[in-house]
Amino acid sequence: MRVALLGNYREDRQESMLSFESCLLVRLPSHGVEVSSIYPRCRLGSVGGGSMPNKWLAYLDKYLLFRSALRRADGQYDLIHVMDHSSAMYCLALRRSKVLVTCHDMLAVRGAFEGLPGLERSFLGKLQQRWIVSGLRAADHVACVSEFTHRDVLRITGLTEDRTTLVLNSLYKPMEPLPQEKTKVLLDRLGVPRDRPFLLNVSSGLHRKNRPWLLRLASALRKAGQSFPIVIAGAGLSDQLRELATKLGIEADIFSVERPSDEELQALYSGAFFFLFPSLFEGFGLPIIEAQSCGCPVITSDREPMREVAAGSCPLIDPGDPEGSIATVLEAFRDRERWAEAAKRNAPRFHPDRMVREYVELYQRLVTT
C-alpha cells in the first residue's frame, strides 16, 4: 500500500503538526506501508528575507504553486493522508487517489461562524474557514482525534458517521520521566526554583489557553497560606500577563521558560509538583498526556475534551473561576500520590503504536472499498 502524507508548509513552524507527520513517517513502514511525504515548498514566501515567511506570498506557495505537485501526486498513491484539517481545501483538487483528512479541532471554524471567544475571524478568515469545511466534505474520510472533535465535525460539516472515524490522538514523541539528577541539572539551567515545589503550565499565549487563571490561582493560593512558584513554559509572557502579576503582587512567583527543547520539557514535567491545564477549549489537550507520561499529576478543566482525555485521572476545575477552584486544588495537593498513580495508569492509552495501528486499519479499509 502506497500512502502519501500531505504535510504543512514548513515555514509556518506548526510544531505539533510536523511532529504528527514525523510520528507516522517513522512508524508506518513497520506495518508494511510504503510512505512518502509531500508538502508545499517555500518559494515566494521567503522573498524579502526575515525569519518568517511573507504571509501573502506564502499563500501563493500553498494555494497556487503547490497545485502542480498535487496534480502529480494524485493517482500515484493508493491514499493521500492530509495531516491537518487546515489543509483540507487540497481535497478539492484530488480526484484519483482516496483522501483521508485528520481533523484535530474545529475551533477556528467555530470562531469564524459561532463567535467562539478569542477565535473570531476577519472576512477573509471566514472565507478560508468555509474553504476548509468544503474540503472536509470533499474528503473520502475524516479521522477525528477526540470524540469532542468528532461531534463538532458531524455537526458542522453534515458528514455521515460512516465517513468519519475516531482515532484518538497519541503522543507524537517519546515522553518519560527523566532521572532525578538530570532533571535537577536541566531545571537549574532553566532557572526554575527548586527550593520548594513548583506548578507547571505549558501553553501558547492564545486566549483559550487561559493563562490569567494561573496567576489568579497563585494569588488565591497565597491568600490561603500556600505559596507555589508557577512556571509557564512555551510562548513568552505577554505584557498584560506581567502587569496582572504585578497587580496581584505575585510577580516573584511567576517564571517563564520560552520554547523549551524536548528534553527541557521532559525535565519540567518530571520535576513539577502538579501540571495545570485550565484551557477554555481544545481539540484534544496533548499536554495532559505529555505530563502524565512523565509521571506528573495533572489538574485540568471540567470541560470536553479535557474530561475525555483525563478519563477520571485528574481533578477537574472550573476554568472560569480560579478562586472557586482553590478547594479542589488544595485537596489535590494533599492527595498527590493518588493522582500521580492515576496519571501513570492513564498515559499508556495514548501510546503512538496504538494510534498508528488504528490508522493502518483505516487505510486498509479505505483502499479496499
N, C-alpha and C positions, 0 to 999 in steps of 0.2 A: 504494500500500500504506500503510495507516494503522497505526502502531505506537505503543503507549504504553510508556514506560519507567517501571516501578514502582520508585521510589527509596526511600531510607531516611528515617526520622524525622530531620529536620534538626537537632533539638536534641541528638541523640546525637553529633554532630560527628565522624562517621566519615569523615575527610577523603579516604581513598583511594576509598571507595565513591562519595562525591559527585563526585570527580574523574573516575571511570569513567563515571558518568552524564553529566557535562558533556561529556566527550570524544565520546560518542555523539550527544548533542543537537546539538552543533556540526557534526559531520561527516556524519550520516545524510542531511540534506536534499540534499546534493550528489549523492547516489545515488538520488534520486527517492523517498525515504521521507518521508511526512508524519508527523512525530514529535511526540509530546506527553509531558509528564511528570506523573505522579500520585504522591502520597506522603501518608502520614499527617500531618495537621496537629497542631500543638501547641495543644491547648485546655485540657485539665485539667493537663497536665504542668507548666505554668507557675504553677499555684496555689501561693502561699506565697513567690513571688519567688525570688531567687537566680539564679546564672548557669547552673546545671544543672537539668534537669527533675527533678521528684519521680519516682523510679523506678516506684513502683506506680501513680501516676496516669498516668504516661507509657504504661504497659502498657494502660490503658483507652483512651487515644488511639489506640494502634497496633492493638489487637485487638478493640475494641468499636466505638468511634465511627467508625473508618475503614471499617467493613463497608458502610455506606451508599454511600460513594464507590466502593467496589469493585463493588457491585451496579450502580451507574450506568455504570461503565466496561465491565463485562462485556458483550460483544456489540457495543459501539460501535467496537471496533478489530479489525483483521484478526489482530493478535497483541499480546499483552501480554508484555513482556520484564522479568522480575524481576531487578533489578540485583545482588542479594545473596542468596546461598543462605540466609542467616539470616532472610530474609523469605519463605522457601519455603512456610510454612504458608498464605499467602494463596492459593496454588494450589488449596487445598481449597474455596475459596469461588467460584472462577471456573469457569463451566460452558460459556459460549457462545463465548468467544474462545480461540484457540490460545494456549498459555502456554509460554514459554521461561524457564528459570532459568539464570543464570550462577553456577556453583559455584566459589568462589575457594579453598576448602580444606575439609577435613573434620576439622580439628584439634579443634574444640570437641566434635564428636560422638565422636571417638576419646578425648578426655579424659573424657567422660561414661561411656563404656561399655568403654573399653580401658585406662583409667588412665594416659593419656599424661601424663608429669610436668609439673606446673605448670598443667594444664588440667582438674583434677578438678572435678566439679560437685556441687552440693547435690541433694537430692531433687527440688526444683522445677526446678533447672537441667537435670536428666536428663529430666524431663518435657518441657521446652522443646526439648531436642535431639531427642527422639523425635518431637515435633510437626514439627520441621524435616525429619527424614527422611521422615515421612509426606507432607509437602508435595512433596519432591523426587520421590517415587514417583508423585504425582498429576499432576505436570507432563507436558505433551506431550513435552518435550525438555529435556535438561540440557546446557549448554555448560560445559566444564571448562578452566581457564586453564593447566594443565600436564598432562603425561602422568601425573605422580605423583598429582595430584588426581583425574585420570580413573580411575586404577586404584582409588583409595580409594572413589570414587563407585560403581563397578561392584561392588566387594566388599561395601560396607556396605548399599547400597540394594537390590541384586539386580536393578537395571535391566539390560536387554539393551543390547548395544553399539549397536543401530540407534536407540535412544532417547537416545543421548549423542553428543557431538561434541567433539573437541579444538579449541578456538580459543585459541591461545597468546596470553597476555597481551601487552600493549604498554605503552609509556609513555603516560600519560594527559595529560601536559602537556609542552610543548616543553622539552627539556634539551639544552644545547650548551655548549661551553667559553666562558667569559667572557673578554674581553680582559684581558691581564695587569694593566694599570693599574687597571681596575675591580675586578678580583679583589683587588688589594692594598688598595684603599680599603675594600672591604667586610670583608676579614679584619681590618684594623686596627680597624674599628668594632666587630667582634665580640670583640676582644681575643684573637685567635688569634696565637700566636707565629710570626714569620716569619724569625727568626734562624737556624733550622735546619728541615729537612724535618719535616712532621708527618704522622701517621697519622690516618685519619678512620673513625669509625663513625657510622651514622645508624640509630637504633632507638628503640623504646619501652622501657619498663622491664620488659616481660614476661619471665618466667623463660626462655622459649625463645629470647630474643634473646641470652642467654649473655654478658652484659656482664662478669661476673667474669673470663672468659677474656682479655679485653683487658688488664685490669690485671695478670694473671699473665704475660701475654706481655711487657708493658712491663718487669716485674721481671726476666724471663729475658733480655730484650734488654740491660738494664743490666748484668747479670752477665756477658754476653758482650762487654761493652765498647761496646755500641751504645745510645745514649740518644735516644729519639724522643718528642716530645710526642704524646699521644693526645687527639684532640678527639672527644668523644662528643656528638653532636647529636641533637635530638629531645626526649624526655622528660628532665626533670632527673635528677640523680644521687640515688639513694636514700641514706639514712643508712648502710645496710650497705655500700654500694659505697664511700662515703667512708671508712668505718672500715677497709675492706680496703686502700684506697690508702695510708692512714696506716700500717697494719701492715706493708705491703710496702716502705714508705719511698719511695714514688713519687708522693706527693700533688702535688708541684711539677710533675710531668709530665702531670697529668690536667686537661683543660679541658672545661667543659660549655657547650654552646650550646643553650639551650632554645627550642623551637618556632621555628626559623629560617624566614624568609619563603622563597618560591620562589627569589628572586634570591640571597639569602644562601646557600641550599642549593647553588645552582649555583657560587657563589664557593668554597664549601668543597670541593666535588668538583673544581673547576678547579685549586685550589691545593694539594690533598693530594698527598703522595708516593705513598701507597697507600690504598685503601679496604679496610677489614677487615670481613668479614661472616661471623662464626663461629656463625651461627644453628644451633640444635639441630634445629629442624624448621620448615618453611614450607609454604604452599600454592603459592608461586611464588618470591618473592625479588626484588621490584621494585627495591630499592636497588642491586642489582648492575647493572641496566641503566641506572639513572639515572647512576651513577658512570661507567660505560663510555661513555655518550653525551656526557659532559663530558670525555672523554679520560683519565680516571683509571683506572689499572690496579687490579685487584681481587684480593684473596686471600679465598677462601671455603671453606665446609665441604665435606668429601668425603662428602656425603650428597645424596640426592634431596630436593627438586627443584633444589638449587643446581647439581649436576652438569649437569642437563638445560639449565638456563638458561645456564650458563657455556660449555658445549659446547667444552671444551678451551681456552677463552680466559683461564683463571685458574689459578694454582697452588691446589691443594687441601690443606687441613689437617684434622687431627683436632680437632673442636670440644670433645672431652673431655680433650685433653692439650696445653695451651699450651706447656709446657716441651718436650714431644716434637716440637712443630711448629717449633721455633726454626730448625733446619737448613733446612727448606723456606722459611721466611720470609726468612732471610738470603740464601739463593740467589736468591729472587725479587727482593730489593732490588738485588742485583748485576746482575740482568738486567732492570731496569725498562723499558727501551726496548722490549724484545721483548714484554712484557706490555701495554704501552701500545698498541702496534700491534695486538696481538690483540684488545684492547678495542674499538678502532675498527672492526675487521672484524666483530665480533660484534654490536655495537649496532644496526646497520641492520635486523637480523632483527625488531626489536621496534618498528618504526615504526607509529604508530597507523593510518595509511592501510591497512596490510595487515590489521590486526585488524578495522577497520570493514568492509572489503571482505568478509572472511570471515563477519562477522555478517550482512551484507546477503544473501549467498548462502544462508546458513542460514535467514533469514527467508523468502526466496522459496521455498525447498524446503518449509518447514513450512506456509505458507499455501496451497500448491497441492496438498497431499496430504490 
